[in-house]
Amino acid sequence: MTNTLIQQNAGIVARGLAATISANLSFCKNISKQDSSIYDGTNGFSPCATVYIPKPARYIPQNTLDITSSIQAVSEEKVPLTLDIISTVGVSLTSLELSSDINLKSVINRINDQAGVSIAHDIEKQMIKKATQYTYNQVGTAGSTNYGISTILAARTKVNKFLCPTDGDRTLLLEGDASAAAVEARAGLFNASSKIASQYENGAIGRADGFNWYENELLYNHTNGNDVTGVTVKTTSIAGATTLAVSGLTTTTGTVKKGQVFTVAGIYAVNPQTRDTYNFLQQFTVTADATADGSGDATLSISPTIYSSTSGGLQNVSGFPTAANAIVFSGAASTAYRQSLAFHKKAFRMVSVPLEMPRNAEFSAQATEQGITVQIVREMDVRTREWITRVDFLGGLAIERPEWACRITS
């Protein structure tokens, strides 16, 4: 078998894998994808490398016809994104299995139907977990299984409050039990019969309450830290703060987990455009695990970044958290809660990048289909003389507009 034919076959397998992975995604299929501009001209990336993606510019409208002193530059900020979503499968293939078209078809079926689908599920699981942990809006009752119309509408109302676009790009992901309860609560309220056939593709249920509904059994199951009561703000925040100093944790053993949602007494959300104060508290999420020091204090990394009225057009809270303000965490200590997720397509942006290609591999190729890049390489392990074929995906997730997403906790 010539090297040229072997490489052609590698390309066929790689393209099939990329297509299979893409076809088996629901969350990733319904979020924005970064185009190839971030890696044009590169020879590929390594895990945990950083790419820089453009963040949409924000404009502050003026209320006067004279804009002489307020002309804004049209520039997009570049923000760093770590390529930390990795999914790899290794399989054994012999030369004979790649030596004919018949055998190649068998290999494609084995890899696509098994490795490709497994990688798709793994990517989806990792992406959903990261997206959920960085989503601070939350509705529902921790520990409840209520998915009635009012609960779903509460999620819609929450993203509406932050001026989420009301187009057809809103998605709702529910795991099977939640989906069954929610669908039963609104029987007959989904799409017209002419569209029912499409509901059975890729887990799609239909459209209701302003969302396109999908079942997904890979949703994130969040477990709280062991200390959720009696916590207060330790020091007053400042504009642009991405951390919050707290007191009242159990000395040395108190933990707060990444993904925990909390509110601060007296700190209300505001309308992103009018800056008017809403009648509900701003929710925050913890973006890194934290453990109390010997005095029961800790510094929480949080999202969103805190901006008050002193921050101009960036304002997102009614005021700064102040020392002694009470902090209320969602749910009970050390308890797990299922997190369904409602979001707009532009809330998150997925990045899938090429890996560095080996120079002398006999069987190697890389392909991109619908924003999903996958690499396949076959090499001999000189330690065991075993021929190993590996399939690799490398990517990341940008949290672009987290205010356009909302958890539904149960």
C-alpha positions as CSV (number, residue, x, y, z in Angstrom):
1,M,0.0,0.0,0.0
2,T,1.6,3.3,-1.1
3,N,2.2,6.1,1.3
4,T,0.0,8.4,-0.8
5,L,-3.0,6.0,-0.6
6,I,-2.4,5.5,3.1
7,Q,-2.5,9.3,3.6
8,Q,-5.6,9.6,1.5
9,N,-7.3,7.0,3.7
10,A,-6.2,8.9,6.8
11,G,-8.0,12.0,5.4
12,I,-11.1,10.0,4.7
13,V,-11.2,8.7,8.3
14,A,-10.5,12.1,9.7
15,R,-13.3,13.8,7.8
16,G,-15.7,11.0,8.8
17,L,-14.7,11.4,12.5
18,A,-15.2,15.2,12.4
19,A,-18.6,14.8,10.8
20,T,-19.7,12.1,13.3
21,I,-18.6,14.2,16.3
22,S,-20.4,17.2,15.0
23,A,-23.6,15.2,14.4
24,N,-23.7,14.0,18.0
25,L,-23.5,17.3,19.7
26,S,-26.5,19.3,21.0
27,F,-25.1,22.0,23.3
28,C,-22.1,22.6,21.1
29,K,-24.2,22.7,18.0
30,N,-26.3,25.5,19.5
31,I,-23.6,27.9,20.6
32,S,-21.3,30.2,18.6
33,K,-18.2,28.8,17.0
34,Q,-14.9,30.7,16.5
35,D,-13.8,30.8,12.9
36,S,-10.3,29.7,11.7
37,S,-8.9,33.2,11.9
38,I,-7.4,32.5,15.3
39,Y,-5.1,29.8,14.0
40,D,-4.5,30.7,10.4
41,G,-0.8,30.4,9.6
42,T,-0.1,28.2,12.7
43,N,1.2,24.7,12.7
44,G,-1.2,23.6,15.4
45,F,-1.5,23.9,19.2
46,S,-0.7,22.0,22.3
47,P,-3.0,21.3,25.2
48,C,-3.3,24.2,27.7
49,A,-2.0,26.7,25.1
50,T,-3.6,30.1,24.9
51,V,-5.4,31.6,21.9
52,Y,-6.8,35.1,21.7
53,I,-10.3,35.6,20.5
54,P,-12.1,38.9,19.7
55,K,-14.7,40.1,22.3
56,P,-17.6,42.2,20.8
57,A,-17.1,45.9,21.4
58,R,-19.5,47.6,23.9
59,Y,-20.9,51.1,23.1
60,I,-22.3,53.6,25.4
61,P,-25.1,55.8,23.8
62,Q,-25.0,59.5,24.4
63,N,-28.0,61.8,25.1
64,T,-26.8,64.8,23.1
65,L,-26.4,65.6,19.5
66,D,-22.9,66.9,20.1
67,I,-20.6,63.8,20.2
68,T,-17.3,65.7,19.9
69,S,-16.0,64.5,23.3
70,S,-17.6,61.1,23.2
71,I,-16.6,59.5,19.9
72,Q,-15.8,55.8,20.6
73,A,-13.2,53.7,18.8
74,V,-14.5,50.7,16.9
75,S,-12.2,48.1,18.3
76,E,-12.7,44.6,19.6
77,E,-10.8,43.5,22.7
78,K,-8.8,40.3,22.4
79,V,-9.3,38.0,25.4
80,P,-7.2,35.0,26.2
81,L,-8.7,31.5,26.1
82,T,-7.0,28.4,27.4
83,L,-7.4,25.3,25.3
84,D,-8.3,23.0,28.1
85,I,-11.1,20.9,26.5
86,I,-9.2,17.7,25.5
87,S,-10.7,14.4,24.4
88,T,-8.6,11.5,23.1
89,V,-9.2,7.9,22.3
90,G,-6.5,5.3,21.4
91,V,-7.2,2.1,19.5
92,S,-5.2,-0.7,18.0
93,L,-5.2,-1.1,14.2
94,T,-3.0,-3.3,12.1
95,S,-1.6,-2.6,8.6
96,L,-3.9,-5.2,7.1
97,E,-6.9,-3.3,8.4
98,L,-5.8,-0.3,6.4
99,S,-4.7,-2.1,3.2
100,S,-8.0,-2.3,1.2
101,D,-11.1,-0.4,0.7
102,I,-13.2,-3.1,2.3
103,N,-11.2,-3.2,5.4
104,L,-11.0,0.6,5.4
105,K,-14.8,0.8,5.5
106,S,-14.8,-1.5,8.5
107,V,-12.2,0.7,10.2
108,I,-14.3,3.8,9.5
109,N,-17.4,2.2,11.0
110,R,-15.5,1.0,14.1
111,I,-13.9,4.4,14.7
112,N,-16.8,6.6,13.8
113,D,-19.5,4.6,15.5
114,Q,-17.5,4.1,18.7
115,A,-14.6,6.5,19.1
116,G,-16.3,9.4,17.3
117,V,-19.5,9.2,19.3
118,S,-17.6,8.7,22.6
119,I,-15.5,11.8,21.9
120,A,-18.6,13.8,21.0
121,H,-20.2,12.9,24.4
122,D,-16.9,13.7,26.2
123,I,-16.6,17.1,24.5
124,E,-20.2,17.9,25.3
125,K,-19.9,16.9,28.9
126,Q,-16.8,19.1,29.4
127,M,-18.3,22.1,27.6
128,I,-21.6,22.0,29.4
129,K,-19.8,21.7,32.8
130,K,-17.7,24.8,32.1
131,A,-20.6,26.8,30.7
132,T,-22.8,26.0,33.7
133,Q,-20.1,26.8,36.3
134,Y,-19.7,30.2,34.8
135,T,-23.5,30.9,34.5
136,Y,-24.6,33.0,37.5
137,N,-28.2,33.5,36.7
138,Q,-30.3,30.8,38.3
139,V,-34.0,29.9,38.8
140,G,-35.8,26.9,40.3
141,T,-35.6,25.5,43.8
142,A,-32.6,23.4,44.8
143,G,-33.9,19.9,45.6
144,S,-37.2,20.3,43.8
145,T,-38.3,18.4,40.7
146,N,-40.7,21.1,39.5
147,Y,-40.4,21.9,35.8
148,G,-43.8,23.5,35.4
149,I,-44.4,26.3,33.0
150,S,-43.7,28.9,35.6
151,T,-40.2,27.6,36.2
152,I,-39.2,27.7,32.5
153,L,-40.8,31.1,32.1
154,A,-38.7,32.3,35.1
155,A,-35.6,31.4,33.1
156,R,-36.9,33.2,30.1
157,T,-37.7,36.3,32.2
158,K,-34.2,36.2,33.8
159,V,-32.3,36.4,30.5
160,N,-34.9,38.9,29.2
161,K,-34.0,41.2,32.0
162,F,-30.4,41.3,30.7
163,L,-31.6,42.1,27.2
164,C,-31.0,38.7,25.6
165,P,-32.0,38.8,21.9
166,T,-35.5,37.4,21.4
167,D,-34.7,35.6,18.1
168,G,-34.9,31.9,17.5
169,D,-31.4,31.2,18.9
170,R,-32.4,30.4,22.5
171,T,-31.9,26.8,23.6
172,L,-33.1,24.8,26.7
173,L,-31.2,21.6,27.7
174,L,-33.0,19.2,30.1
175,E,-32.0,15.8,31.2
176,G,-34.5,13.0,30.6
177,D,-36.5,13.1,33.9
178,A,-36.7,16.9,33.9
179,S,-37.7,16.8,30.2
180,A,-40.5,14.3,30.9
181,A,-41.9,16.4,33.7
182,A,-41.7,19.6,31.7
183,V,-43.3,18.2,28.6
184,E,-46.1,16.6,30.6
185,A,-46.8,20.0,32.2
186,R,-47.4,21.6,28.8
187,A,-48.8,18.7,26.7
188,G,-49.9,19.9,23.3
189,L,-48.1,23.2,23.5
190,F,-45.2,22.4,21.3
191,N,-44.8,22.7,17.5
192,A,-47.5,22.2,15.0
193,S,-47.9,18.6,13.6
194,S,-46.1,19.7,10.4
195,K,-42.9,20.1,12.4
196,I,-43.2,17.1,14.7
197,A,-40.9,14.9,12.5
198,S,-37.9,17.2,13.2
199,Q,-38.4,16.9,16.9
200,Y,-36.8,13.4,16.9
201,E,-33.5,14.5,15.4
202,N,-30.5,15.0,17.7
203,G,-32.7,14.9,20.8
204,A,-34.8,17.9,19.8
205,I,-38.2,18.0,21.5
206,G,-39.7,21.1,20.0
207,R,-40.1,24.8,20.7
208,A,-42.0,26.3,23.7
209,D,-41.7,29.1,26.2
210,G,-39.3,30.9,23.8
211,F,-36.7,28.1,23.7
212,N,-35.7,25.3,21.4
213,W,-35.9,22.2,23.7
214,Y,-33.3,19.4,23.7
215,E,-32.9,16.4,25.9
216,N,-29.3,15.9,27.1
217,E,-28.1,13.3,29.6
218,L,-24.7,15.0,30.0
219,L,-25.8,18.0,32.1
220,Y,-23.6,19.1,35.0
221,N,-24.4,17.8,38.4
222,H,-23.0,20.4,40.8
223,T,-22.0,19.7,44.5
224,N,-21.8,22.5,47.0
225,G,-18.9,23.0,49.4
226,N,-19.3,22.0,53.0
227,D,-19.9,25.5,54.4
228,V,-22.9,27.7,53.1
229,T,-24.3,29.4,56.2
230,G,-23.1,32.4,58.3
231,V,-20.8,33.8,55.6
232,T,-20.4,37.6,55.2
233,V,-18.5,40.0,53.1
234,K,-15.2,40.9,54.8
235,T,-14.0,44.0,52.9
236,T,-15.9,46.4,50.6
237,S,-15.4,45.7,46.9
238,I,-14.1,48.2,44.3
239,A,-14.9,48.7,40.6
240,G,-13.6,45.9,38.4
241,A,-13.3,43.4,41.3
242,T,-13.2,39.7,40.2
243,T,-12.8,38.5,43.8
244,L,-14.7,38.9,47.0
245,A,-13.2,38.6,50.5
246,V,-15.5,36.7,52.9
247,S,-15.6,35.7,56.6
248,G,-17.5,33.2,58.6
249,L,-16.4,30.0,57.1
250,T,-15.6,27.1,59.3
251,T,-12.0,27.5,60.4
252,T,-9.5,25.8,58.1
253,T,-12.1,23.2,56.9
254,G,-14.7,25.4,55.2
255,T,-14.9,25.0,51.5
256,V,-16.7,26.8,48.7
257,K,-16.8,25.0,45.3
258,K,-16.4,26.3,41.8
259,G,-19.9,26.8,40.3
260,Q,-21.7,27.7,43.6
261,V,-24.2,30.5,43.1
262,F,-24.8,33.2,45.7
263,T,-26.3,36.6,46.4
264,V,-25.1,39.5,48.6
265,A,-27.6,41.3,50.8
266,G,-28.6,44.6,49.4
267,I,-26.8,44.2,46.1
268,Y,-29.4,44.3,43.3
269,A,-29.1,43.6,39.6
270,V,-29.6,46.5,37.2
271,N,-30.9,46.9,33.6
272,P,-27.8,46.8,31.3
273,Q,-29.1,49.7,29.2
274,T,-31.1,52.0,31.5
275,R,-29.1,51.2,34.7
276,D,-32.4,51.1,36.6
277,T,-32.3,48.9,39.6
278,Y,-34.3,45.7,39.4
279,N,-36.2,44.2,42.4
280,F,-34.1,41.1,42.6
281,L,-30.6,40.6,43.9
282,Q,-27.7,40.1,41.5
283,Q,-26.5,36.5,41.5
284,F,-22.8,35.6,41.3
285,T,-21.0,32.3,40.7
286,V,-17.7,31.1,42.2
287,T,-15.1,30.5,39.5
288,A,-12.5,28.6,41.5
289,D,-12.5,26.3,44.6
290,A,-11.7,28.1,47.8
291,T,-10.8,26.9,51.3
292,A,-10.9,28.9,54.6
293,D,-7.8,30.0,56.3
294,G,-7.1,29.6,60.0
295,S,-9.5,32.5,60.8
296,G,-12.4,31.3,58.6
297,D,-11.7,33.8,55.9
298,A,-11.3,33.2,52.2
299,T,-11.1,35.1,48.9
300,L,-13.6,33.9,46.3
301,S,-13.0,34.3,42.6
302,I,-16.3,35.4,41.2
303,S,-18.3,36.3,38.1
304,P,-19.6,38.7,37.0
305,T,-17.0,41.4,37.5
306,I,-18.4,44.0,39.9
307,Y,-19.2,47.4,38.5
308,S,-21.4,50.0,40.2
309,S,-22.7,53.4,39.1
310,T,-19.2,54.8,39.4
311,S,-18.2,52.6,36.5
312,G,-20.3,54.3,33.9
313,G,-21.7,52.2,31.1
314,L,-20.3,49.0,32.7
315,Q,-22.6,49.1,35.7
316,N,-24.2,45.8,36.6
317,V,-25.0,46.1,40.3
318,S,-26.8,48.7,42.4
319,G,-23.8,49.2,44.7
320,F,-20.6,47.5,45.9
321,P,-20.7,44.6,48.4
322,T,-19.9,46.1,51.8
323,A,-18.2,44.6,54.8
324,A,-20.7,42.6,57.0
325,N,-23.2,42.1,54.1
326,A,-24.7,38.6,54.4
327,I,-23.9,36.1,51.6
328,V,-26.6,33.5,50.8
329,F,-25.5,30.4,48.8
330,S,-28.0,28.4,46.7
331,G,-28.7,25.0,48.2
332,A,-27.5,23.0,51.1
333,A,-23.9,22.2,52.1
334,S,-22.2,19.2,50.5
335,T,-25.4,18.5,48.4
336,A,-25.5,17.7,44.7
337,Y,-28.0,19.5,42.4
338,R,-28.8,18.8,38.7
339,Q,-28.4,21.9,36.5
340,S,-30.5,22.3,33.4
341,L,-29.4,25.1,31.2
342,A,-31.2,27.8,29.2
343,F,-29.0,30.0,27.0
344,H,-28.8,32.1,23.8
345,K,-26.4,31.0,21.1
346,K,-24.1,34.0,21.8
347,A,-23.8,33.4,25.5
348,F,-20.9,31.0,24.8
349,R,-18.4,30.5,22.0
350,M,-16.7,27.2,21.2
351,V,-13.2,27.0,19.9
352,S,-11.8,23.9,18.1
353,V,-8.2,24.1,16.9
354,P,-5.8,21.9,15.0
355,L,-3.1,20.0,16.9
356,E,0.5,20.0,15.9
357,M,0.9,17.4,13.1
358,P,3.7,14.7,13.5
359,R,6.3,15.0,10.7
360,N,6.9,11.5,9.8
361,A,3.8,9.5,10.7
362,E,2.8,7.1,8.0
363,F,-0.9,7.5,8.7
364,S,-2.0,11.0,9.9
365,A,-4.6,13.6,8.9
366,Q,-6.6,16.4,10.4
367,A,-10.0,17.6,9.2
368,T,-12.7,20.2,10.2
369,E,-16.4,19.7,9.8
370,Q,-19.0,22.3,11.0
371,G,-16.5,23.9,13.3
372,I,-15.2,20.6,14.8
373,T,-11.5,19.8,14.1
374,V,-10.2,16.3,14.8
375,Q,-6.8,14.6,14.2
376,I,-6.0,10.9,13.6
377,V,-2.5,9.5,13.9
378,R,-1.1,6.0,13.6
379,E,2.4,5.2,14.9
380,M,4.3,2.3,16.3
381,D,5.2,2.2,20.0
382,V,8.8,1.3,19.9
383,R,8.7,0.1,23.5
384,T,6.1,-2.6,22.7
385,R,6.1,-2.7,18.8
386,E,2.4,-2.2,19.0
387,W,0.7,-0.1,16.3
388,I,-1.5,2.5,18.0
389,T,-4.0,4.7,16.3
390,R,-5.2,7.8,18.3
391,V,-7.9,10.3,17.7
392,D,-7.6,13.7,19.3
393,F,-9.8,16.8,19.8
394,L,-8.5,20.1,21.4
395,G,-10.6,23.1,22.1
396,G,-11.9,25.6,24.6
397,L,-15.0,27.5,25.6
398,A,-15.3,31.3,25.8
399,I,-17.9,32.7,28.2
400,E,-19.0,35.5,26.0
401,R,-22.3,36.8,27.3
402,P,-23.0,34.8,30.6
403,E,-25.9,37.1,31.4
404,W,-27.7,35.5,28.4
405,A,-27.7,32.1,30.1
406,C,-29.6,30.8,33.1
407,R,-29.4,27.6,35.2
408,I,-32.6,25.8,36.2
409,T,-31.6,24.0,39.4
410,S,-33.3,20.9,40.8
